[in-house]
Amino acid sequence: MLKEGKICRHITYAQMGRRALQLGLCLKKLGVENGGRVLLLSENCPEWPVAYFGIAFAGAVSVPMLTGFSTEQIQHIARHSGVCAVCISRVMAERVNLSPASASGVPFVFIDSISDDEISVYVDGTEKREALAFHEEDAAYPQINEDDLATIIYTSGTQGNSKGVMLSGKNLISSAISSLTFVKLFPNDRMLSVLPLAHSYECGLGLIAPVLSGASVTYLDKPPSPSVLLSAFNILRPTAIVTVPLLIEKIYNNTIAPKLCANRLYKFPLTRPLAIRFAGRKLMSALGGCIRFFGIGGAPLSPEVEKFLYQARFPYSIGYGLTEAAPLIAGNSPLRFKLRSGVCAPNGVTVRVAKCAANAGAGEGEIQVRGPNVMLGYYNDEERTKEAFTADGWLRTGDLGRLEKKGRLHIRGRIKALILGPSGENIYPEEIEGLLGSSRLVEDALVYSGEKGELVAIVRLSDAAKAAAGAMECALEELRSWTNKKLAVFSHLSRIEIRHEPFEKTPTMKIKRYLYV
């Protein structure tokens, strides 16, 4: 755990395993039976994995909850999943005002109070310290099958309608093993965790994969703001990290690009590669100097930023997936692929592109998946489970893509976000948003079709743009003109509107599109 500029609260794998077993025995003592649902709500910390594996040792099903959910959402999910116990941190209990007294007899276990021999629990209106006895004869592993339900993850996607994704142990482990085919982790690797552990992306690639490899993981005690992250990189000097495009795009747009463009070497084609390589070394130094795997997923990466990373020979890797696939569907290995060449599925996972109702272009269609990583279905929702699969059993991702002969997959965007042009042309708003986001003026962007079919962009200005407010109207018109020059005529923006409030986003920092269009 990184706290106040120092690494503290070290927990070895031996300690984690022992405490997880103790917690599992405690949950069984509190009445949690095999298959019982246990809600897990906590900020990232060493106790989160202890609770996650402890729930598994109890033979129960974890229901990890995103800390950004409201009290009403948490209570709804708790009722929907039928939780019989709650593992929670005191910080989260206070933040969401989730009172044990109102939980109708459901025991609360305060995971941040765990020690080697006791833990605080709240049962029947009384808080007490529960002894955590450990005897070898009590530490029998539960008898479960690999296809049994292991966790229910409630999504918070761009299209709304939160669903409880049911994942088995085989789903989780196979996906984590698949990630290790793209990059090997070793016991001396140091990972920095910046995404919520309750999200399948961080849980699979940032927790289960390093546990399988014996690598260390460090958590932050504060939200991952740029200043907090830069300090963490300098102190920890991580070798691996999984994150979303927003992090590297902010670093590039605010720090790298301005200095790169001002570099005299960059202005001449013959010396431009040298300037880019030099900027790449500066980026590596800012990230601690030891990064050998920088995983990027959860949303499309800006083409401009990716081109820089590739030319700078920075060890980045693109991944594609979704919660329903636990989450990895395809990816690539750092420095072992061509720029914009797409991603490929790991062994055991099969991807196809099928025709869909959307007006897909030539060779494009819905990306569909089959493999050991594919979910069991949606909890207590047979109708949406049926809709999620084709008649022959393939998972429908809801994404448009194109598959090359060599098996490399190119993702175009969400089917529901696709906009039809005036003559039926396909317009992918995510691509236009990526262009807008590459400007130093823009913090976030959302593109939609107006009442008359015109394309409109809603942008939230960056701090740099706000400082130049007097010339903003002219700057936005220049931005619109610059963007349109890079787009087909039918994708041209008619106008750009300014949004002053932040967009509401998913844990992987994608805008919740359904709230605004």
Number of C-alpha atoms within 10 A of each C-alpha: 19 20 13 13 14 11 15 11 12 12 14 10 14 9 13 18 17 17 24 23 27 30 30 27 23 24 26 18 11 17 13 23 15 17 18 20 24 31 27 25 27 26 25 23 20 18 21 22 19 24 30 25 20 25 33 24 25 28 25 26 28 27 29 23 25 22 20 15 13 13 15 11 13 19 14 12 19 20 11 12 20 14 19 23 24 25 26 24 23 17 14 14 17 10 12 15 11 17 10 21 15 9 18 10 14 20 25 27 29 23 25 19 15 21 13 13 13 18 20 18 22 19 18 13 14 10 15 12 14 15 14 19 14 17 9 6 6 11 15 12 12 12 8 15 11 12 14 16 21 24 26 25 24 24 22 20 20 20 14 13 10 14 20 22 23 25 29 23 18 20 27 27 18 21 27 26 19 22 23 17 14 19 16 14 23 13 12 11 19 21 24 24 24 22 24 20 26 25 22 26 28 21 22 25 25 24 20 18 24 22 18 15 16 15 18 21 19 22 19 22 15 14 12 15 10 12 8 15 19 14 17 25 19 15 15 19 19 25 20 23 22 23 20 24 21 22 16 19 19 17 15 22 20 16 13 19 19 12 15 18 14 10 15 12 16 17 13 11 9 9 12 17 16 15 20 24 18 14 22 20 16 13 20 17 15 17 21 18 16 17 21 18 23 19 22 22 21 22 19 21 19 20 15 15 20 20 13 19 23 21 14 20 15 21 18 22 24 24 27 23 18 17 23 26 25 30 28 29 28 23 25 25 21 19 16 10 13 9 13 12 12 21 22 24 20 21 10 12 20 17 21 16 20 17 14 14 8 16 17 21 13 7 12 20 25 25 25 23 21 19 19 18 27 27 25 17 21 21 18 14 12 11 9 13 17 14 11 19 17 11 9 6 12 18 24 18 19 17 18 27 23 23 21 13 7 7 15 17 23 19 18 21 20 18 21 14 21 21 21 18 16 11 7 10 14 17 23 20 23 21 19 21 21 19 20 24 25 21 19 18 23 24 20 22 24 25 24 20 19 12 8 6 13 16 21 19 23 19 24 22 24 16 13 13 19 14 12 11 11 10 11 15 11 10 15 19 13 12 17 18 15 14 19 18 10 12 15 9 10 17 23 19 20 15 14 19 13 13 15 10 8 12 19 14 16 19 20 20 17 19 21 18 20 13 12 12 11
